[in-house]
Amino acid sequence: MSFALPAVAVVPLTASALFLAQQPDSGDNGGQGEDFGKSSPVGLLVLILFLIAVVFLVRSMSRHLKKVPASFDAEDKAAEPEPAPAPEPAEAKPADTPSASPSKTD
């Protein structure tokens, strides 16, 4: 299957593509001078500082992760107190015994 465009549509498209693809002729070059894209020693220093910071962060995180338990399930069960057994119902004592409730008789 071939897709063909009429010459009326192709010629303006080709002309605009050639015009847009040209390098600027002025001396400005759009801020892309001789040193464009090259790094400086300051950039290298910043990169090295970032790498050192990452090393310290990884070491710190490793220490913290060693303290974390493998599973939190056992810790949850140990933290919950066992329910106390229900108290047995007290036996009812007869009212006429002297230990039940002292009454004043004068």
PyMOL commands that set and color helices and strands:
alter all, ss='L'
color gray80, all
select helices_A, chain A and resi 7-20+29-31+41-67+73-79
alter helices_A, ss='H'
color red, helices_A
deselect
rebuild
show_as cartoon
